[in-house]
Amino acid sequence: MTRLPIVIAGLLAIGAAGLPHIASVPSPILVAAAHAAKTEQTATFDVPGMTCALCPVTVRKAMEGVEGVKTVEVDFDARTATVVFDPSVTTVEAIAAASANAGYPAAVRG
């Protein structure tokens, strides 16, 4: 039984020796997050034509249907839609056009 503590101590020493090397390798999750941050843009659209409870659902689905759109949050009270999208895939004009084609013209704020 005296060998077990020696084996455990040896394994711990080997494992600890590899930690600095492992820590210097970038995590795939961190790399993906950094890439996503570079390829995401947020735009807020004024959508004044929303007048009923179903309007925000229609606007959200129309905007989400545009390739490159990641998320859409519609605020019925403020009559706005905030969209996160990949600018290398789509444009604010294409997102606004999708909303307009669904019957709700949208204009980028600012």
N, C-alpha and C positions, 0 to 999 in steps of 0.2 A: 503494500500500500504506500510505501514511501515514493514510489515512482510517479504516482498520480499528481502530487503537487509539482513535481519537476516538469512533467509533461504540460500541465496547465500553464505554468510560468513560461515555458518555452513558447507555447502557442500565443500567449498574450504578448510576448516580446516580438514575435514575428508579425503579429497583427498590428501592433503599435508602430513598427518600423514602416509598414506600408501606408499608414494614414496620411503623411504629408504628400505622398505621391498621388493618392486618391483625391485629396482635397484640391490639388492643383488642376485636376481635369474638370472642365466645365460640365455641369449637369445638362443633360438634354432638355430638361424642363426649363432651365434658366435660358438656354440658347433659344428655345422656341418662344419663350415670353419676350425676350429681347427682339426677336424677329417680328413678332406680332405687334409690338409697340411701334416699330418702324413702319409697318404696313397698315396701320389703322388711322383713320381720321374720323372726327366727329363733326356733324353738322346739325344745326337746329333749323327746322322749317316752320314757317307760319302757314297754317292750314285753316283759313277763316271760314271755310264752307261747312265745317262740322257742326251740325245742329241737333243731332239725335244720338242716342246711346249706341247705335250700330255704326255710326260714322267712324269712330276711332278704330274699330275692328277692320273695317274696309280699308282705311288708310294704311294701317299696320301691315295687313296682308299684301297690299299692292306694293309697298316699299320693300317688304321682306322678299318679294318675288324677284327683285333685281339681283342678278348675280354679283357677288362681292359684298352685299349687305350682310352684316353680322348680327346686329340687333337693332330693334326699333322700339322706342318708348313713346307712346302718344299720351299727351296731357289734354284731355277734353276741355277742362276749364280754361286753360291758357290758349287753347286752339293751336298747339304746337306738336311737332314730332321730332324727337332727337334720334339721329341715326348714326351708328358706328359702322364704317364701311372700309373696304380696301381700295384706296385711290388708284392702285395699279390695275384694278379690274373694272371699276365703274366711276361715275362722276356724279356730282350733286345734280347736274342737269338731268341725267338719266333717272335718278331717284325722284326728282320733282315731276318728270314726265310720266312716270309710272303712277304717281298719285293723281295727276291730272287726268290720265286715261281712265282711272277708276271713278272719275267724277268729282275729284277734290283737288283743285289747283293748289300747288304749294310753292312757296318762295323761300329761298335761303335767307335766314336772318343775318343782318350785318353785311 
